[in-house]
Amino acid sequence: MRIDVKHGTHAVDTVSITIEAAGRLWLASRANDLERSTREQYRQHVELHIVSLIGATKLNKLTLPGVRNFQDRLREDGRSPELTCKVLTRLGSLVADAQERGA
């Protein structure tokens, strides 16, 4: 694990940020690159669907089964298949952005 931390492929709890914080960073990094309506849609996906359900989760605790449970919960809570797909895409983007930042 020490080698993974050294190479930036594993973050310990004290360094890892929450999904909510990663979402804020991701949204801020897109602020000037997108149309206003697209930014608003991304913000809604992050705040209403991601943060409200898994925002307190630390990135280093996010697992593939956890993402699958999140997907199932979106569907169970009545989100359409199209919205579920979009929200999962946003989640993947914000996680990738955070990983690039070493969070």
MODELLER restraints for C-alpha pairs under 7 A, 6 or more apart:
rsr = mdl.restraints
at = mdl.atoms
rsr.add(forms.Gaussian(group=physical.xy_distance, feature=features.Distance(at['CA:4:A'], at['CA:10:A']), mean=5.08, stdev=0.5))
rsr.add(forms.Gaussian(group=physical.xy_distance, feature=features.Distance(at['CA:5:A'], at['CA:11:A']), mean=5.82, stdev=0.5))
rsr.add(forms.Gaussian(group=physical.xy_distance, feature=features.Distance(at['CA:8:A'], at['CA:102:A']), mean=6.12, stdev=0.5))
rsr.add(forms.Gaussian(group=physical.xy_distance, feature=features.Distance(at['CA:11:A'], at['CA:60:A']), mean=6.03, stdev=0.5))
rsr.add(forms.Gaussian(group=physical.xy_distance, feature=features.Distance(at['CA:11:A'], at['CA:103:A']), mean=6.86, stdev=0.5))
rsr.add(forms.Gaussian(group=physical.xy_distance, feature=features.Distance(at['CA:13:A'], at['CA:60:A']), mean=6.95, stdev=0.5))
rsr.add(forms.Gaussian(group=physical.xy_distance, feature=features.Distance(at['CA:15:A'], at['CA:103:A']), mean=6.76, stdev=0.5))
rsr.add(forms.Gaussian(group=physical.xy_distance, feature=features.Distance(at['CA:16:A'], at['CA:58:A']), mean=6.09, stdev=0.5))
rsr.add(forms.Gaussian(group=physical.xy_distance, feature=features.Distance(at['CA:16:A'], at['CA:59:A']), mean=6.01, stdev=0.5))
rsr.add(forms.Gaussian(group=physical.xy_distance, feature=features.Distance(at['CA:16:A'], at['CA:60:A']), mean=6.06, stdev=0.5))
rsr.add(forms.Gaussian(group=physical.xy_distance, feature=features.Distance(at['CA:16:A'], at['CA:103:A']), mean=5.31, stdev=0.5))
rsr.add(forms.Gaussian(group=physical.xy_distance, feature=features.Distance(at['CA:17:A'], at['CA:58:A']), mean=5.48, stdev=0.5))
rsr.add(forms.Gaussian(group=physical.xy_distance, feature=features.Distance(at['CA:17:A'], at['CA:59:A']), mean=6.01, stdev=0.5))
rsr.add(forms.Gaussian(group=physical.xy_distance, feature=features.Distance(at['CA:17:A'], at['CA:103:A']), mean=6.02, stdev=0.5))
rsr.add(forms.Gaussian(group=physical.xy_distance, feature=features.Distance(at['CA:18:A'], at['CA:55:A']), mean=6.41, stdev=0.5))
rsr.add(forms.Gaussian(group=physical.xy_distance, feature=features.Distance(at['CA:18:A'], at['CA:56:A']), mean=5.58, stdev=0.5))
rsr.add(forms.Gaussian(group=physical.xy_distance, feature=features.Distance(at['CA:18:A'], at['CA:57:A']), mean=5.34, stdev=0.5))
rsr.add(forms.Gaussian(group=physical.xy_distance, feature=features.Distance(at['CA:18:A'], at['CA:58:A']), mean=4.08, stdev=0.5))
rsr.add(forms.Gaussian(group=physical.xy_distance, feature=features.Distance(at['CA:18:A'], at['CA:59:A']), mean=5.64, stdev=0.5))
rsr.add(forms.Gaussian(group=physical.xy_distance, feature=features.Distance(at['CA:19:A'], at['CA:55:A']), mean=4.84, stdev=0.5))
rsr.add(forms.Gaussian(group=physical.xy_distance, feature=features.Distance(at['CA:19:A'], at['CA:56:A']), mean=6.34, stdev=0.5))
rsr.add(forms.Gaussian(group=physical.xy_distance, feature=features.Distance(at['CA:19:A'], at['CA:57:A']), mean=5.83, stdev=0.5))
rsr.add(forms.Gaussian(group=physical.xy_distance, feature=features.Distance(at['CA:19:A'], at['CA:58:A']), mean=6.03, stdev=0.5))
rsr.add(forms.Gaussian(group=physical.xy_distance, feature=features.Distance(at['CA:19:A'], at['CA:59:A']), mean=5.88, stdev=0.5))
rsr.add(forms.Gaussian(group=physical.xy_distance, feature=features.Distance(at['CA:20:A'], at['CA:51:A']), mean=5.44, stdev=0.5))
rsr.add(forms.Gaussian(group=physical.xy_distance, feature=features.Distance(at['CA:20:A'], at['CA:55:A']), mean=4.40, stdev=0.5))
rsr.add(forms.Gaussian(group=physical.xy_distance, feature=features.Distance(at['CA:20:A'], at['CA:56:A']), mean=6.41, stdev=0.5))
rsr.add(forms.Gaussian(group=physical.xy_distance, feature=features.Distance(at['CA:22:A'], at['CA:94:A']), mean=6.16, stdev=0.5))
rsr.add(forms.Gaussian(group=physical.xy_distance, feature=features.Distance(at['CA:22:A'], at['CA:95:A']), mean=6.97, stdev=0.5))
rsr.add(forms.Gaussian(group=physical.xy_distance, feature=features.Distance(at['CA:22:A'], at['CA:98:A']), mean=5.80, stdev=0.5))
rsr.add(forms.Gaussian(group=physical.xy_distance, feature=features.Distance(at['CA:23:A'], at['CA:46:A']), mean=6.35, stdev=0.5))
rsr.add(forms.Gaussian(group=physical.xy_distance, feature=features.Distance(at['CA:23:A'], at['CA:94:A']), mean=5.74, stdev=0.5))
rsr.add(forms.Gaussian(group=physical.xy_distance, feature=features.Distance(at['CA:26:A'], at['CA:94:A']), mean=5.41, stdev=0.5))
rsr.add(forms.Gaussian(group=physical.xy_distance, feature=features.Distance(at['CA:26:A'], at['CA:97:A']), mean=6.37, stdev=0.5))
rsr.add(forms.Gaussian(group=physical.xy_distance, feature=features.Distance(at['CA:27:A'], at['CA:43:A']), mean=6.89, stdev=0.5))
rsr.add(forms.Gaussian(group=physical.xy_distance, feature=features.Distance(at['CA:31:A'], at['CA:39:A']), mean=6.81, stdev=0.5))
rsr.add(forms.Gaussian(group=physical.xy_distance, feature=features.Distance(at['CA:45:A'], at['CA:87:A']), mean=5.74, stdev=0.5))
rsr.add(forms.Gaussian(group=physical.xy_distance, feature=features.Distance(at['CA:71:A'], at['CA:84:A']), mean=6.83, stdev=0.5))
rsr.add(forms.Gaussian(group=physical.xy_distance, feature=features.Distance(at['CA:74:A'], at['CA:84:A']), mean=6.31, stdev=0.5))
rsr.add(forms.Gaussian(group=physical.xy_distance, feature=features.Distance(at['CA:75:A'], at['CA:84:A']), mean=6.93, stdev=0.5))
